Amino acid sequence: MSRRFSDTGFTGRKPSNLFSDGRQAKCLLVCKQSVSIGVVSMTLADFISDRDRRKSLAEAVDASPDYLWQVATGWNGRKPSPKLALRISKATHGLVTVQSMRPDVFGPAANDS
């Protein structure tokens, strides 16, 4: 999927809203800031390296910040469930891809082939 970016943020297809209660508002702001500086994708570990971003994403996907760290780093072999991987990808508007989190389920990322 090709994406176009500008200095003001995402200019491609507008993603659908994942949550009706607005929990992803903070996460969306972070995504728009990342897109505006030209970031196309990143790992979950990179995305949650900032404590505030980790907390915002955790609220958006209904998981604890500590659990996100565990699945991002593979602590004790932990991986996000396919459903959680999808929620993370949607909440980050594709900055963190399902393929980067679960290549065993969703196939390798496009740049990994």
N, CA, C and O of each residue as an XYZ file, in Angstrom:
452
protein
N       0.853     -1.171      0.000
C       0.000      0.000      0.000
C       0.897      1.231      0.000
O       1.748      1.377      0.878
N       0.721      2.093     -0.949
C       1.543      3.303     -0.984
C       0.874      4.409     -0.185
O      -0.350      4.531     -0.148
N       1.708      5.198      0.445
C       1.203      6.304      1.259
C       1.885      7.570      0.827
O       3.051      7.556      0.435
N       1.162      8.665      0.898
C       1.744      9.964      0.622
C       1.722     10.772      1.908
O       0.742     10.766      2.654
N       2.810     11.458      2.144
C       2.912     12.245      3.366
C       3.276     13.684      3.020
O       3.929     13.946      2.010
N       2.851     14.601      3.861
C       3.219     16.003      3.691
C       3.622     16.553      5.053
O       3.608     15.835      6.053
N       3.973     17.806      5.081
C       4.369     18.426      6.350
C       3.217     18.504      7.333
O       3.449     18.675      8.530
N       1.984     18.383      6.867
C       0.832     18.497      7.762
C       0.325     17.148      8.230
O      -0.609     17.102      9.031
N       0.896     16.053      7.770
C       0.467     14.743      8.237
C      -0.019     13.852      7.117
O       0.334     14.041      5.953
N      -0.817     12.898      7.474
C      -1.301     11.871      6.557
C      -2.216     12.484      5.514
O      -3.179     13.172      5.854
N      -1.916     12.234      4.228
C      -2.742     12.801      3.161
C      -3.390     11.726      2.306
O      -4.051     12.037      1.315
N      -3.208     10.460      2.677
C      -3.828      9.367      1.937
C      -5.242      9.122      2.420
O      -5.918     10.029      2.907
N      -5.680      7.872      2.278
C      -7.019      7.492      2.703
C      -7.158      7.706      4.212
O      -6.288      7.299      4.982
N      -8.240      8.336      4.627
C      -8.462      8.586      6.049
C      -8.859      7.287      6.730
O      -9.826      6.647      6.318
N      -8.114      6.879      7.789
C      -8.448      5.637      8.469
C      -9.737      5.774      9.261
O     -10.093      6.858      9.723
N     -10.428      4.647      9.406
C     -11.664      4.680     10.184
C     -11.330      4.783     11.662
O     -10.247      4.381     12.088
N     -12.252      5.317     12.439
C     -12.046      5.469     13.874
C     -12.189      4.112     14.539
O     -13.181      3.418     14.317
N     -11.212      3.722     15.353
C     -11.217      2.415     15.984
C     -12.124      2.369     17.197
O     -12.799      1.364     17.423
N     -12.154      3.425     17.973
C     -12.925      3.441     19.206
C     -13.942      4.567     19.171
O     -13.640      5.680     18.742
N     -15.144      4.266     19.625
C     -16.192      5.286     19.608
C     -16.080      6.246     20.787
O     -16.651      7.336     20.744
N     -15.358      5.867     21.836
C     -15.280      6.738     23.019
C     -14.071      7.664     23.015
O     -13.821      8.340     24.013
N     -13.318      7.714     21.925
C     -12.236      8.680     21.794
C     -10.948      8.335     22.505
O     -10.107      9.218     22.677
N     -10.745      7.084     22.935
C      -9.525      6.721     23.663
C      -8.273      6.868     22.823
O      -7.180      6.985     23.377
N      -8.393      6.866     21.510
C      -7.192      6.916     20.703
C      -6.770      8.332     20.339
O      -5.855      8.497     19.533
N      -7.390      9.344     20.893
C      -7.073     10.728     20.525
C      -5.601     11.061     20.762
O      -4.957     11.640     19.887
N      -5.058     10.706     21.929
C      -3.655     11.006     22.219
C      -2.738     10.232     21.283
O      -1.753     10.774     20.781
N      -3.060      8.980     21.052
C      -2.243      8.152     20.177
C      -2.263      8.701     18.763
O      -1.234      8.700     18.088
N      -3.402      9.165     18.307
C      -3.524      9.734     16.971
C      -2.644     10.964     16.832
O      -2.024     11.158     15.787
N      -2.576     11.797     17.857
C      -1.723     12.984     17.819
C      -0.271     12.583     17.631
O       0.437     13.193     16.830
N       0.183     11.577     18.348
C       1.551     11.087     18.221
C       1.785     10.564     16.812
O       2.836     10.821     16.223
N       0.821      9.835     16.267
C       0.957      9.295     14.912
C       1.068     10.420     13.897
O       1.896     10.354     12.988
N       0.249     11.446     14.039
C       0.304     12.569     13.105
C       1.649     13.278     13.192
O       2.190     13.708     12.173
N       2.195     13.405     14.406
C       3.498     14.038     14.560
C       4.582     13.194     13.906
O       5.482     13.735     13.264
N       4.508     11.882     14.057
C       5.497     10.988     13.447
C       5.397     11.035     11.934
O       6.416     11.063     11.244
N       4.183     11.042     11.414
C       3.974     11.091      9.968
C       4.487     12.402      9.402
O       5.043     12.433      8.305
N       4.303     13.481     10.144
C       4.702     14.788      9.624
C       6.218     14.913      9.472
O       6.695     15.752      8.707
N       6.978     14.086     10.194
C       8.431     14.134     10.023
C       8.919     13.026      9.096
O      10.124     12.806      8.974
N       7.988     12.323      8.438
C       8.346     11.367      7.403
C       8.513      9.930      7.834
O       9.030      9.130      7.055
N       8.102      9.560      9.032
C       8.211      8.182      9.479
C       7.105      7.368      8.801
O       5.928      7.716      8.905
N       7.477      6.288      8.106
C       6.497      5.464      7.416
C       6.063      4.292      8.286
O       4.877      3.967      8.338
N       7.004      3.659      8.965
C       6.665      2.572      9.883
C       7.757      2.457     10.942
O       8.872      2.946     10.764
N       7.410      1.801     12.043
C       8.377      1.588     13.111
C       7.971      0.357     13.894
O       6.846     -0.131     13.778
N       8.896     -0.134     14.687
C       8.584     -1.293     15.511
C       7.765     -0.837     16.713
O       7.749      0.342     17.065
N       7.091     -1.792     17.329
C       6.336     -1.478     18.539
C       7.279     -0.981     19.630
O       6.947     -0.048     20.360
N       8.451     -1.598     19.744
C       9.419     -1.168     20.762
C       9.835      0.285     20.560
O       9.948      1.038     21.527
N      10.061      0.680     19.310
C      10.402      2.083     19.037
C       9.238      3.006     19.370
O       9.430      4.076     19.949
N       8.037      2.590     19.005
C       6.867      3.437     19.223
C       6.625      3.681     20.707
O       6.284      4.794     21.108
N       6.801      2.638     21.528
C       6.502      2.794     22.955
C       7.722      3.140     23.789
O       7.665      3.088     25.017
N       8.830      3.494     23.139
C      10.034      3.844     23.902
C       9.816      5.070     24.787
O      10.476      5.223     25.815
N       8.905      5.926     24.393
C       8.526      7.070     25.216
C       7.415      6.636     26.172
O       6.411      6.070     25.741
N       7.590      6.898     27.455
C       6.648      6.439     28.474
C       5.238      7.000     28.265
O       4.258      6.278     28.454
N       5.121      8.265     27.879
C       3.796      8.861     27.645
C       3.103      8.226     26.449
O       1.896      7.987     26.470
N       3.887      7.953     25.396
C       3.318      7.289     24.226
C       2.855      5.883     24.571
O       1.802      5.437     24.116
N       3.658      5.183     25.388
C       3.280      3.828     25.814
C       1.969      3.857     26.576
O       1.100      3.012     26.357
N       1.822      4.825     27.469
C       0.589      4.921     28.254
C      -0.605      5.256     27.356
O      -1.681      4.681     27.519
N      -0.426      6.166     26.425
C      -1.510      6.536     25.511
C      -1.935      5.357     24.641
O      -3.127      5.119     24.444
N      -0.956      4.624     24.124
C      -1.287      3.468     23.300
C      -1.964      2.388     24.135
O      -2.914      1.753     23.678
N      -1.485      2.181     25.337
C      -2.094      1.175     26.212
C      -3.568      1.489     26.461
O      -4.415      0.597     26.424
N      -3.865      2.752     26.713
C      -5.260      3.147     26.907
C      -6.068      2.932     25.638
O      -7.221      2.502     25.697
N      -5.469      3.228     24.493
C      -6.180      3.109     23.222
C      -6.500      1.658     22.869
O      -7.539      1.384     22.269
N      -5.619      0.727     23.234
C      -5.832     -0.678     22.862
C      -6.293     -1.532     24.027
O      -6.399     -2.752     23.896
N      -6.566     -0.914     25.157
C      -7.071     -1.602     26.347
C      -6.100     -2.685     26.835
O      -6.471     -3.843     27.030
N      -4.854     -2.265     27.022
C      -3.822     -3.146     27.568
C      -3.010     -2.322     28.560
O      -3.092     -1.094     28.559
N      -2.234     -2.982     29.397
C      -1.412     -2.227     30.341
C      -0.113     -1.792     29.652
O       0.368     -2.471     28.746
N       0.452     -0.657     30.084
C       1.736     -0.226     29.526
C       2.826     -1.281     29.713
O       3.663     -1.473     28.831
N       2.816     -1.962     30.855
C       3.815     -2.991     31.111
C       3.664     -4.169     30.151
O       4.660     -4.721     29.684
N       2.424     -4.554     29.856
C       2.214     -5.657     28.922
C       2.680     -5.270     27.518
O       3.259     -6.094     26.810
N       2.433     -4.024     27.113
C       2.914     -3.585     25.808
C       4.435     -3.683     25.739
O       4.980     -4.100     24.717
N       5.125     -3.306     26.812
C       6.577     -3.423     26.844
C       6.990     -4.886     26.722
O       7.933     -5.209     26.000
N       6.288     -5.768     27.426
C       6.631     -7.195     27.390
C       6.489     -7.772     25.984
O       7.369     -8.503     25.529
N       5.398     -7.456     25.290
C       5.226     -8.008     23.939
C       6.146     -7.320     22.939
O       6.565     -7.936     21.959
N       6.462     -6.055     23.174
C       7.353     -5.329     22.262
C       8.779     -5.871     22.329
O       9.477     -5.924     21.317
N       9.203     -6.272     23.521
C      10.569     -6.760     23.695
C      10.662     -8.280     23.623
O      11.762     -8.834     23.621
N       9.524     -8.954     23.562
C       9.518    -10.411     23.529
C       9.892    -11.032     24.859
O      10.383    -12.160     24.908
N       9.662    -10.303     25.935
C      10.012    -10.773     27.277
C       9.346    -12.122     27.543
O       8.134    -12.259     27.373
N      10.125    -13.111     27.956
C       9.642    -14.471     28.212
C       8.870    -15.058     27.033
O       7.935    -15.835     27.219
N       9.267    -14.681     25.824
C       8.631    -15.222     24.629
C       7.253    -14.650     24.322
O       6.517    -15.201     23.504
N       6.908    -13.553     24.971
C       5.572    -12.979     24.757
C       5.452    -12.308     23.402
O       6.370    -11.637     22.931
N       4.291    -12.507     22.787
C       3.934    -11.856     21.528
C       2.521    -11.325     21.685
O       1.737    -11.877     22.456
N       2.186    -10.268     20.971
C       0.791     -9.814     21.031
C      -0.109    -10.825     20.328
O       0.289    -11.440     19.339
N      -1.305    -10.989     20.837
C      -2.268    -11.846     20.143
C      -2.563    -11.207     18.786
O      -2.336    -10.010     18.611
N      -3.059    -11.974     17.837
C      -3.420    -11.362     16.553
C      -4.419    -10.210     16.716
O      -4.326     -9.204     16.012
N      -5.373    -10.356     17.643
C      -6.352     -9.274     17.872
C      -5.677     -8.033     18.428
O      -5.988     -6.919     18.006
N      -4.756     -8.208     19.370
C      -4.046     -7.059     19.931
C      -3.159     -6.415     18.870
O      -3.070     -5.190     18.796
N      -2.507     -7.230     18.053
C      -1.673     -6.686     16.980
C      -2.513     -5.823     16.037
O      -2.073     -4.751     15.622
N      -3.704     -6.280     15.702
C      -4.601     -5.494     14.845
C      -5.011     -4.188     15.521
O      -5.038     -3.138     14.880
N      -5.334     -4.253     16.830
C      -5.725     -3.029     17.545
C      -4.566     -2.035     17.606
O      -4.769     -0.830     17.455
N      -3.350     -2.543     17.829
C      -2.179     -1.659     17.880
C      -1.957     -1.010     16.518
O      -1.718      0.195     16.432
N      -2.034     -1.797     15.468
C      -1.832     -1.259     14.123
C      -2.877     -0.202     13.789
O      -2.550      0.838     13.217
N      -4.136     -0.463     14.145
C      -5.196      0.522     13.884
C      -5.013      1.771     14.730
O      -5.196      2.886     14.240
N      -4.651      1.593     16.003
C      -4.478      2.749     16.892
C      -3.300      3.618     16.470
O      -3.306      4.827     16.703
N      -2.286      3.007     15.847
C      -1.123      3.769     15.391
C      -1.266      4.162     13.921
O      -0.334      4.698     13.321
N      -2.415      3.897     13.360
C      -2.716      4.217     11.949
C      -1.663      3.667     11.008
O      -1.252      4.323     10.051
N      -1.232      2.438     11.303
C      -0.306      1.746     10.421
C       1.164      2.024     10.653
O       2.010      1.430      9.984
N       1.495      2.908     11.578
C       2.927      3.142     11.868
C       3.575      1.866     12.387
O       4.715      1.559     12.037
N       2.856      1.125     13.218
C       3.320     -0.172     13.685
C       2.462     -1.199     12.954
O       1.248     -1.249     13.152
N       3.082     -2.012     12.116
C       2.326     -2.938     11.284
C       2.108     -4.279     11.977
O       2.893     -4.687     12.832
N       1.032     -4.951     11.593
C       0.774     -6.283     12.148
C       1.872     -7.248     11.714
O       2.227     -8.162     12.459
N       2.410     -7.050     10.516
C       3.471     -7.924     10.026
C       4.743     -7.803     10.873
O       5.451     -8.790     11.074
N       5.030     -6.598     11.366
C       6.224     -6.432     12.193
C       6.051     -7.073     13.567
O       7.029     -7.491     14.188
N       4.805     -7.149     14.042
C       4.554     -7.740     15.361
C       4.337     -9.243     15.299
O       4.789     -9.973     16.181
N       3.643     -9.713     14.255
C       3.306    -11.135     14.143
C       3.510    -11.654     12.719
O       2.536    -11.981     12.041
N       4.771    -11.736     12.253
C       4.997    -12.255     10.902
C       4.569    -13.715     10.753
O       4.310    -14.182      9.644
N       4.495    -14.432     11.879
C       4.064    -15.828     11.831
C       2.577    -15.955     11.492
O       2.140    -16.997     11.002
N       1.808    -14.913     11.748
C       0.369    -14.929     11.467
C       0.051    -14.148     10.210
O      -0.712    -14.619      9.366
N       0.632    -12.942     10.068
C       0.264    -12.026      8.984
C       1.261    -12.005      7.832
O       1.063    -11.269      6.865
N       2.323    -12.795      7.914
C       3.340    -12.804      6.863
C       4.401    -11.757      7.143
O       4.211    -10.883      7.990
N       5.523    -11.842      6.428
C       6.612    -10.893      6.673
C       6.232     -9.491      6.185
O       5.404     -9.329      5.287
N       6.850     -8.501      6.791
C       6.652     -7.112      6.366
C       7.203     -6.963      4.958
O       8.094     -7.709      4.554
N       6.675     -6.003      4.212
C       7.059     -5.803      2.812
C       8.557     -5.571      2.657
O       9.151     -6.034      1.683
N       9.176     -4.865      3.594
C      10.610     -4.584      3.480
C      11.476     -5.734      3.988
O      12.702     -5.657      3.914
N      10.855     -6.806      4.505
C      11.605     -7.963      4.992
C      11.813     -9.020      3.918
O      12.568     -9.969      4.128
N      11.149     -8.871      2.759
C      11.230     -9.934      1.748
C      12.446     -9.838      0.885
O      12.639    -10.667     -0.004
